[in-house]
Amino acid sequence: MLAKAHQWGNSLAVRIPKVIAKECGISANTDINIVRDKGNIILMPVVKKKYSMADLLSQVTDENIHAEVKTGRPVGKEIW
């Protein structure tokens, strides 16, 4: 598919056709990673993994757990 670069302030802009955006999971305000590779421009949507507390806690083991860390006396409205 052919597209044209347009001036946008001091930068250039290229529109992503709707069919390609949909196929790649890109919508308005999607973060895009731009990579240069041997003179080519590669656009990749940034996929943020969603974590659950259960997923995170399942990775805690006796080998990687640490003790409490003292951060000093409360400052402000912390509850004792």
DRENMAR-169410 format. One record per atom (N, C-alpha, C): atom name; chain; residue number from 1; residue in one letter; x, y, z. Coordinates in steps of 0.1 Angstrom, whole numbers, plus 5000, padded with zeros to 4 digits. Last residue first. Example, Ala and Ser with C-alpha at 12.3 -4.5 7.8 and 13.67 -1.06 7.14 Angstrom:
@atom->N	chain->A	n->2	res->s	X->5128	Y->4978	Z->5071
@atom->CA	chain->A	n->2	res->s	X->5137	Y->4989	Z->5071
@atom->C	chain->A	n->2	res->s	X->5129	Y->5000	Z->5079
@atom->N	chain->A	n->1	res->a	X->5132	Y->4943	Z->5078
@atom->CA	chain->A	n->1	res->a	X->5123	Y->4955	Z->5078
@atom->C	chain->A	n->1	res->a	X->5132	Y->4967	Z->5078
//
This chain:
@atom->N	chain->A	n->80	res->w	X->4999	Y->5050	Z->5621
@atom->CA	chain->A	n->80	res->w	X->5009	Y->5041	Z->5628
@atom->C	chain->A	n->80	res->w	X->5005	Y->5027	Z->5628
@atom->N	chain->A	n->79	res->i	X->4993	Y->5064	Z->5590
@atom->CA	chain->A	n->79	res->i	X->4987	Y->5058	Z->5602
@atom->C	chain->A	n->79	res->i	X->4998	Y->5049	Z->5608
@atom->N	chain->A	n->78	res->e	X->5004	Y->5095	Z->5577
@atom->CA	chain->A	n->78	res->e	X->5005	Y->5081	Z->5577
@atom->C	chain->A	n->78	res->e	X->4999	Y->5076	Z->5590
@atom->N	chain->A	n->77	res->k	X->5004	Y->5123	Z->5571
@atom->CA	chain->A	n->77	res->k	X->4993	Y->5117	Z->5577
@atom->C	chain->A	n->77	res->k	X->4992	Y->5102	Z->5576
@atom->N	chain->A	n->76	res->g	X->5038	Y->5133	Z->5576
@atom->CA	chain->A	n->76	res->g	X->5025	Y->5136	Z->5571
@atom->C	chain->A	n->76	res->g	X->5014	Y->5129	Z->5578
@atom->N	chain->A	n->75	res->v	X->5058	Y->5106	Z->5580
@atom->CA	chain->A	n->75	res->v	X->5059	Y->5120	Z->5577
@atom->C	chain->A	n->75	res->v	X->5045	Y->5124	Z->5571
@atom->N	chain->A	n->74	res->p	X->5070	Y->5081	Z->5602
@atom->CA	chain->A	n->74	res->p	X->5060	Y->5086	Z->5594
@atom->C	chain->A	n->74	res->p	X->5061	Y->5101	Z->5592
@atom->N	chain->A	n->73	res->r	X->5106	Y->5073	Z->5602
@atom->CA	chain->A	n->73	res->r	X->5093	Y->5077	Z->5609
@atom->C	chain->A	n->73	res->r	X->5083	Y->5082	Z->5599
@atom->N	chain->A	n->72	res->g	X->5120	Y->5049	Z->5579
@atom->CA	chain->A	n->72	res->g	X->5120	Y->5060	Z->5588
@atom->C	chain->A	n->72	res->g	X->5107	Y->5063	Z->5595
@atom->N	chain->A	n->71	res->t	X->5119	Y->5026	Z->5565
@atom->CA	chain->A	n->71	res->t	X->5120	Y->5039	Z->5557
@atom->C	chain->A	n->71	res->t	X->5120	Y->5051	Z->5566
@atom->N	chain->A	n->70	res->k	X->5130	Y->4993	Z->5565
@atom->CA	chain->A	n->70	res->k	X->5127	Y->5005	Z->5573
@atom->C	chain->A	n->70	res->k	X->5129	Y->5018	Z->5565
@atom->N	chain->A	n->69	res->v	X->5117	Y->4966	Z->5548
@atom->CA	chain->A	n->69	res->v	X->5127	Y->4977	Z->5547
@atom->C	chain->A	n->69	res->v	X->5122	Y->4989	Z->5555
@atom->N	chain->A	n->68	res->e	X->5115	Y->4931	Z->5555
@atom->CA	chain->A	n->68	res->e	X->5109	Y->4945	Z->5555
@atom->C	chain->A	n->68	res->e	X->5120	Y->4955	Z->5554
@atom->N	chain->A	n->67	res->a	X->5133	Y->4909	Z->5533
@atom->CA	chain->A	n->67	res->a	X->5127	Y->4913	Z->5546
@atom->C	chain->A	n->67	res->a	X->5121	Y->4927	Z->5545
@atom->N	chain->A	n->66	res->h	X->5124	Y->4893	Z->5502
@atom->CA	chain->A	n->66	res->h	X->5133	Y->4901	Z->5511
@atom->C	chain->A	n->66	res->h	X->5125	Y->4905	Z->5524
@atom->N	chain->A	n->65	res->i	X->5125	Y->4865	Z->5480
@atom->CA	chain->A	n->65	res->i	X->5117	Y->4873	Z->5489
@atom->C	chain->A	n->65	res->i	X->5127	Y->4881	Z->5498
@atom->N	chain->A	n->64	res->n	X->5138	Y->4847	Z->5465
@atom->CA	chain->A	n->64	res->n	X->5138	Y->4861	Z->5460
@atom->C	chain->A	n->64	res->n	X->5130	Y->4870	Z->5470
@atom->N	chain->A	n->63	res->e	X->5137	Y->4822	Z->5477
@atom->CA	chain->A	n->63	res->e	X->5150	Y->4827	Z->5473
@atom->C	chain->A	n->63	res->e	X->5150	Y->4842	Z->5469
@atom->N	chain->A	n->62	res->d	X->5111	Y->4816	Z->5481
@atom->CA	chain->A	n->62	res->d	X->5119	Y->4818	Z->5493
@atom->C	chain->A	n->62	res->d	X->5133	Y->4824	Z->5489
@atom->N	chain->A	n->61	res->t	X->5094	Y->4837	Z->5456
@atom->CA	chain->A	n->61	res->t	X->5099	Y->4824	Z->5462
@atom->C	chain->A	n->61	res->t	X->5107	Y->4827	Z->5474
@atom->N	chain->A	n->60	res->v	X->5069	Y->4850	Z->5436
@atom->CA	chain->A	n->60	res->v	X->5077	Y->4852	Z->5449
@atom->C	chain->A	n->60	res->v	X->5081	Y->4838	Z->5454
@atom->N	chain->A	n->59	res->q	X->5052	Y->4846	Z->5415
@atom->CA	chain->A	n->59	res->q	X->5067	Y->4846	Z->5412
@atom->C	chain->A	n->59	res->q	X->5075	Y->4848	Z->5425
@atom->N	chain->A	n->58	res->s	X->5027	Y->4849	Z->5424
@atom->CA	chain->A	n->58	res->s	X->5031	Y->4835	Z->5421
@atom->C	chain->A	n->58	res->s	X->5046	Y->4834	Z->5418
@atom->N	chain->A	n->57	res->l	X->5024	Y->4876	Z->5426
@atom->CA	chain->A	n->57	res->l	X->5027	Y->4869	Z->5439
@atom->C	chain->A	n->57	res->l	X->5032	Y->4855	Z->5436
@atom->N	chain->A	n->56	res->l	X->5017	Y->4882	Z->5399
@atom->CA	chain->A	n->56	res->l	X->5029	Y->4888	Z->5406
@atom->C	chain->A	n->56	res->l	X->5033	Y->4880	Z->5418
@atom->N	chain->A	n->55	res->d	X->4993	Y->4868	Z->5396
@atom->CA	chain->A	n->55	res->d	X->5004	Y->4866	Z->5387
@atom->C	chain->A	n->55	res->d	X->5017	Y->4870	Z->5394
@atom->N	chain->A	n->54	res->a	X->4977	Y->4881	Z->5416
@atom->CA	chain->A	n->54	res->a	X->4980	Y->4866	Z->5417
@atom->C	chain->A	n->54	res->a	X->4992	Y->4863	Z->5408
@atom->N	chain->A	n->53	res->m	X->4975	Y->4907	Z->5407
@atom->CA	chain->A	n->53	res->m	X->4983	Y->4905	Z->5419
@atom->C	chain->A	n->53	res->m	X->4986	Y->4890	Z->5420
@atom->N	chain->A	n->52	res->s	X->4982	Y->4908	Z->5371
@atom->CA	chain->A	n->52	res->s	X->4972	Y->4907	Z->5383
@atom->C	chain->A	n->52	res->s	X->4981	Y->4904	Z->5395
@atom->N	chain->A	n->51	res->y	X->4991	Y->4929	Z->5345
@atom->CA	chain->A	n->51	res->y	X->4995	Y->4920	Z->5355
@atom->C	chain->A	n->51	res->y	X->4983	Y->4919	Z->5366
@atom->N	chain->A	n->50	res->k	X->4992	Y->4933	Z->5311
@atom->CA	chain->A	n->50	res->k	X->4984	Y->4936	Z->5323
@atom->C	chain->A	n->50	res->k	X->4988	Y->4925	Z->5333
@atom->N	chain->A	n->49	res->k	X->5016	Y->4947	Z->5289
@atom->CA	chain->A	n->49	res->k	X->5011	Y->4935	Z->5296
@atom->C	chain->A	n->49	res->k	X->5004	Y->4939	Z->5309
@atom->N	chain->A	n->48	res->k	X->5012	Y->4967	Z->5263
@atom->CA	chain->A	n->48	res->k	X->5015	Y->4967	Z->5277
@atom->C	chain->A	n->48	res->k	X->5008	Y->4955	Z->5283
@atom->N	chain->A	n->47	res->v	X->5026	Y->4970	Z->5232
@atom->CA	chain->A	n->47	res->v	X->5016	Y->4962	Z->5240
@atom->C	chain->A	n->47	res->v	X->5021	Y->4962	Z->5254
@atom->N	chain->A	n->46	res->v	X->5030	Y->4994	Z->5209
@atom->CA	chain->A	n->46	res->v	X->5035	Y->4990	Z->5222
@atom->C	chain->A	n->46	res->v	X->5024	Y->4983	Z->5229
@atom->N	chain->A	n->45	res->p	X->5031	Y->4987	Z->5174
@atom->CA	chain->A	n->45	res->p	X->5023	Y->4991	Z->5186
@atom->C	chain->A	n->45	res->p	X->5030	Y->4986	Z->5199
@atom->N	chain->A	n->44	res->m	X->5058	Y->4997	Z->5154
@atom->CA	chain->A	n->44	res->m	X->5052	Y->4986	Z->5162
@atom->C	chain->A	n->44	res->m	X->5044	Y->4991	Z->5173
@atom->N	chain->A	n->43	res->l	X->5073	Y->5004	Z->5123
@atom->CA	chain->A	n->43	res->l	X->5063	Y->5009	Z->5133
@atom->C	chain->A	n->43	res->l	X->5057	Y->4997	Z->5140
@atom->N	chain->A	n->42	res->i	X->5104	Y->5009	Z->5109
@atom->CA	chain->A	n->42	res->i	X->5094	Y->4998	Z->5114
@atom->C	chain->A	n->42	res->i	X->5086	Y->5004	Z->5125
@atom->N	chain->A	n->41	res->i	X->5120	Y->5019	Z->5081
@atom->CA	chain->A	n->41	res->i	X->5113	Y->5024	Z->5092
@atom->C	chain->A	n->41	res->i	X->5103	Y->5013	Z->5096
@atom->N	chain->A	n->40	res->n	X->5153	Y->5012	Z->5068
@atom->CA	chain->A	n->40	res->n	X->5139	Y->5010	Z->5068
@atom->C	chain->A	n->40	res->n	X->5133	Y->5015	Z->5081
@atom->N	chain->A	n->39	res->g	X->5180	Y->5014	Z->5070
@atom->CA	chain->A	n->39	res->g	X->5173	Y->5023	Z->5061
@atom->C	chain->A	n->39	res->g	X->5158	Y->5021	Z->5060
@atom->N	chain->A	n->38	res->k	X->5185	Y->4993	Z->5090
@atom->CA	chain->A	n->38	res->k	X->5191	Y->4993	Z->5076
@atom->C	chain->A	n->38	res->k	X->5184	Y->5002	Z->5066
@atom->N	chain->A	n->37	res->d	X->5160	Y->5003	Z->5108
@atom->CA	chain->A	n->37	res->d	X->5167	Y->4991	Z->5106
@atom->C	chain->A	n->37	res->d	X->5172	Y->4991	Z->5091
@atom->N	chain->A	n->36	res->r	X->5145	Y->5021	Z->5134
@atom->CA	chain->A	n->36	res->r	X->5152	Y->5022	Z->5121
@atom->C	chain->A	n->36	res->r	X->5160	Y->5009	Z->5120
@atom->N	chain->A	n->35	res->v	X->5113	Y->5021	Z->5149
@atom->CA	chain->A	n->35	res->v	X->5127	Y->5016	Z->5149
@atom->C	chain->A	n->35	res->v	X->5132	Y->5018	Z->5135
@atom->N	chain->A	n->34	res->i	X->5090	Y->5033	Z->5171
@atom->CA	chain->A	n->34	res->i	X->5095	Y->5035	Z->5158
@atom->C	chain->A	n->34	res->i	X->5110	Y->5031	Z->5158
@atom->N	chain->A	n->33	res->n	X->5061	Y->5022	Z->5188
@atom->CA	chain->A	n->33	res->n	X->5076	Y->5022	Z->5188
@atom->C	chain->A	n->33	res->n	X->5081	Y->5023	Z->5174
@atom->N	chain->A	n->32	res->i	X->5033	Y->5039	Z->5198
@atom->CA	chain->A	n->32	res->i	X->5039	Y->5033	Z->5187
@atom->C	chain->A	n->32	res->i	X->5054	Y->5034	Z->5189
@atom->N	chain->A	n->31	res->d	X->5003	Y->5039	Z->5217
@atom->CA	chain->A	n->31	res->d	X->5017	Y->5042	Z->5217
@atom->C	chain->A	n->31	res->d	X->5024	Y->5033	Z->5206
@atom->N	chain->A	n->30	res->t	X->4972	Y->5050	Z->5205
@atom->CA	chain->A	n->30	res->t	X->4981	Y->5039	Z->5208
@atom->C	chain->A	n->30	res->t	X->4995	Y->5043	Z->5207
@atom->N	chain->A	n->29	res->n	X->4956	Y->5072	Z->5198
@atom->CA	chain->A	n->29	res->n	X->4963	Y->5073	Z->5211
@atom->C	chain->A	n->29	res->n	X->4971	Y->5060	Z->5214
@atom->N	chain->A	n->28	res->a	X->4934	Y->5052	Z->5179
@atom->CA	chain->A	n->28	res->a	X->4938	Y->5065	Z->5183
@atom->C	chain->A	n->28	res->a	X->4945	Y->5065	Z->5197
@atom->N	chain->A	n->27	res->s	X->4948	Y->5019	Z->5174
@atom->CA	chain->A	n->27	res->s	X->4937	Y->5028	Z->5174
@atom->C	chain->A	n->27	res->s	X->4942	Y->5042	Z->5179
@atom->N	chain->A	n->26	res->i	X->4960	Y->4988	Z->5163
@atom->CA	chain->A	n->26	res->i	X->4963	Y->5002	Z->5165
@atom->C	chain->A	n->26	res->i	X->4950	Y->5010	Z->5164
@atom->N	chain->A	n->25	res->g	X->4960	Y->4961	Z->5155
@atom->CA	chain->A	n->25	res->g	X->4956	Y->4965	Z->5169
@atom->C	chain->A	n->25	res->g	X->4959	Y->4979	Z->5173
@atom->N	chain->A	n->24	res->c	X->4965	Y->4954	Z->5130
@atom->CA	chain->A	n->24	res->c	X->4977	Y->4955	Z->5139
@atom->C	chain->A	n->24	res->c	X->4973	Y->4959	Z->5153
@atom->N	chain->A	n->23	res->e	X->4941	Y->4956	Z->5117
@atom->CA	chain->A	n->23	res->e	X->4947	Y->4943	Z->5117
@atom->C	chain->A	n->23	res->e	X->4959	Y->4943	Z->5127
@atom->N	chain->A	n->22	res->k	X->4936	Y->4984	Z->5121
@atom->CA	chain->A	n->22	res->k	X->4928	Y->4974	Z->5127
@atom->C	chain->A	n->22	res->k	X->4934	Y->4961	Z->5128
@atom->N	chain->A	n->21	res->a	X->4956	Y->4995	Z->5104
@atom->CA	chain->A	n->21	res->a	X->4956	Y->4998	Z->5118
@atom->C	chain->A	n->21	res->a	X->4948	Y->4988	Z->5126
@atom->N	chain->A	n->20	res->i	X->4948	Y->4985	Z->5079
@atom->CA	chain->A	n->20	res->i	X->4961	Y->4980	Z->5085
@atom->C	chain->A	n->20	res->i	X->4961	Y->4983	Z->5100
@atom->N	chain->A	n->19	res->v	X->4924	Y->4998	Z->5076
@atom->CA	chain->A	n->19	res->v	X->4924	Y->4983	Z->5076
@atom->C	chain->A	n->19	res->v	X->4937	Y->4978	Z->5082
@atom->N	chain->A	n->18	res->k	X->4931	Y->5025	Z->5078
@atom->CA	chain->A	n->18	res->k	X->4922	Y->5019	Z->5088
@atom->C	chain->A	n->18	res->k	X->4924	Y->5004	Z->5088
@atom->N	chain->A	n->17	res->p	X->4965	Y->5035	Z->5071
@atom->CA	chain->A	n->17	res->p	X->4952	Y->5031	Z->5066
@atom->C	chain->A	n->17	res->p	X->4944	Y->5023	Z->5077
@atom->N	chain->A	n->16	res->i	X->4982	Y->5059	Z->5087
@atom->CA	chain->A	n->16	res->i	X->4981	Y->5045	Z->5087
@atom->C	chain->A	n->16	res->i	X->4966	Y->5041	Z->5082
@atom->N	chain->A	n->15	res->r	X->4999	Y->5087	Z->5074
@atom->CA	chain->A	n->15	res->r	X->4986	Y->5081	Z->5079
@atom->C	chain->A	n->15	res->r	X->4987	Y->5066	Z->5077
@atom->N	chain->A	n->14	res->v	X->5028	Y->5103	Z->5085
@atom->CA	chain->A	n->14	res->v	X->5022	Y->5093	Z->5076
@atom->C	chain->A	n->14	res->v	X->5009	Y->5088	Z->5082
@atom->N	chain->A	n->13	res->a	X->5046	Y->5133	Z->5089
@atom->CA	chain->A	n->13	res->a	X->5036	Y->5124	Z->5093
@atom->C	chain->A	n->13	res->a	X->5031	Y->5115	Z->5082
@atom->N	chain->A	n->12	res->l	X->5076	Y->5149	Z->5100
@atom->CA	chain->A	n->12	res->l	X->5068	Y->5143	Z->5090
@atom->C	chain->A	n->12	res->l	X->5058	Y->5134	Z->5095
@atom->N	chain->A	n->11	res->s	X->5083	Y->5180	Z->5118
@atom->CA	chain->A	n->11	res->s	X->5083	Y->5166	Z->5116
@atom->C	chain->A	n->11	res->s	X->5076	Y->5162	Z->5103
@atom->N	chain->A	n->10	res->n	X->5078	Y->5206	Z->5125
@atom->CA	chain->A	n->10	res->n	X->5091	Y->5203	Z->5121
@atom->C	chain->A	n->10	res->n	X->5093	Y->5188	Z->5117
@atom->N	chain->A	n->9	res->g	X->5045	Y->5204	Z->5114
@atom->CA	chain->A	n->9	res->g	X->5054	Y->5212	Z->5122
@atom->C	chain->A	n->9	res->g	X->5068	Y->5209	Z->5116
@atom->N	chain->A	n->8	res->w	X->5044	Y->5181	Z->5092
@atom->CA	chain->A	n->8	res->w	X->5036	Y->5183	Z->5104
@atom->C	chain->A	n->8	res->w	X->5045	Y->5191	Z->5114
@atom->N	chain->A	n->7	res->q	X->5043	Y->5172	Z->5058
@atom->CA	chain->A	n->7	res->q	X->5049	Y->5180	Z->5068
@atom->C	chain->A	n->7	res->q	X->5039	Y->5182	Z->5080
@atom->N	chain->A	n->6	res->h	X->5037	Y->5137	Z->5049
@atom->CA	chain->A	n->6	res->h	X->5033	Y->5151	Z->5049
@atom->C	chain->A	n->6	res->h	X->5040	Y->5159	Z->5060
@atom->N	chain->A	n->5	res->a	X->5043	Y->5110	Z->5028
@atom->CA	chain->A	n->5	res->a	X->5047	Y->5117	Z->5040
@atom->C	chain->A	n->5	res->a	X->5043	Y->5132	Z->5039
@atom->N	chain->A	n->4	res->k	X->5019	Y->5087	Z->5015
@atom->CA	chain->A	n->4	res->k	X->5028	Y->5099	Z->5013
@atom->C	chain->A	n->4	res->k	X->5031	Y->5105	Z->5026
@atom->N	chain->A	n->3	res->a	X->5017	Y->5052	Z->5006
@atom->CA	chain->A	n->3	res->a	X->5013	Y->5064	Z->5014
@atom->C	chain->A	n->3	res->a	X->5023	Y->5075	Z->5011
@atom->N	chain->A	n->2	res->l	X->5006	Y->5022	Z->4992
@atom->CA	chain->A	n->2	res->l	X->5014	Y->5034	Z->4990
@atom->C	chain->A	n->2	res->l	X->5008	Y->5045	Z->4999
@atom->N	chain->A	n->1	res->m	X->5009	Y->4988	Z->5000
@atom->CA	chain->A	n->1	res->m	X->5000	Y->5000	Z->5000
@atom->C	chain->A	n->1	res->m	X->5009	Y->5012	Z->5000
//
